[in-house]
Amino acid sequence: MAKKKEFLINNTLTRKKEVFKPKVPGKVGLYVCGITAYDYSHIGHARAAVSFDVLVRYLQYLGYEVTFVRNFTDIDDKVRILISSGHSKFP
């Protein structure tokens, strides 16, 4: 396996930029909470999708084996309330 290129990543725990080092050399596991639909879609939904997609592609480009899992919550209590209040269509 070729040596991976080093890059800095922000560590929110230490509040410092640190060299990225995965727990398992050559492998990266990434879990991302997806959107919870409760109203119209907005740019924040797109940002979350695009930013993590770019990160995964960059890690793969560097040669890492990436396992990427994204959660999508199908319905929220706010949607149930909206529907039960007489709205026949989701916004």
C-alpha positions in Angstrom: 0.0 0.0 0.0 1.4 3.4 -1.0 1.9 6.0 1.7 -1.1 8.2 2.2 -0.8 11.9 1.7 -1.1 13.8 4.9 -3.7 16.5 5.4 -4.9 18.6 8.3 -8.3 18.3 9.8 -10.0 20.4 12.5 -10.3 18.5 15.8 -13.3 20.0 17.6 -12.3 18.4 20.9 -8.9 20.1 21.0 -9.8 23.0 18.8 -6.6 22.5 16.8 -5.8 21.5 13.3 -4.2 18.1 13.4 -2.7 15.6 10.9 -5.5 13.2 10.0 -4.7 9.6 11.2 -7.4 7.0 11.0 -7.8 4.4 13.8 -7.2 1.6 11.3 -4.4 2.4 8.9 -5.7 2.8 5.3 -9.3 2.6 6.3 -11.9 5.3 7.2 -15.4 4.8 8.6 -17.7 7.7 8.4 -21.3 7.9 9.8 -23.3 11.0 9.0 -26.8 11.9 10.3 -28.9 12.8 7.4 -31.7 15.3 7.1 -35.0 15.0 9.0 -37.8 16.1 6.7 -40.2 18.5 8.5 -40.7 21.3 6.0 -39.5 22.5 2.6 -36.0 21.5 1.6 -33.3 24.2 1.9 -29.7 24.8 1.0 -28.5 23.3 4.3 -29.8 19.9 3.2 -27.7 20.2 0.0 -24.6 21.4 1.9 -24.6 18.4 4.1 -24.9 16.1 1.2 -22.3 17.7 -0.9 -19.7 18.4 1.8 -19.5 14.8 3.0 -19.6 13.5 -0.5 -16.6 15.6 -1.3 -14.8 14.4 1.8 -15.4 10.8 0.9 -14.2 11.3 -2.6 -11.0 13.1 -1.4 -10.2 10.3 1.1 -10.7 7.7 -1.7 -8.5 9.8 -4.0 -5.8 9.7 -1.4 -6.1 5.9 -1.4 -8.1 5.2 1.8 -10.8 2.5 1.8 -13.9 4.4 3.0 -17.0 3.0 4.5 -19.6 5.7 4.3 -23.0 5.4 6.1 -25.6 8.1 6.0 -28.9 8.0 7.9 -32.1 9.4 6.5 -35.0 9.9 9.0 -38.1 9.2 7.0 -40.6 11.3 9.0 -40.6 13.6 11.9 -43.3 14.4 14.5 -43.7 17.9 13.0 -44.8 16.2 9.7 -47.3 14.1 11.6 -48.8 17.2 13.2 -48.9 19.0 9.9 -50.7 16.1 8.2 -53.2 15.6 11.1 -54.1 19.3 11.1 -55.8 18.9 7.8 -53.0 19.5 5.3 -53.4 17.0 2.5 -50.0 17.6 1.0 -46.5 17.8 2.5 -45.1 21.3 1.8 
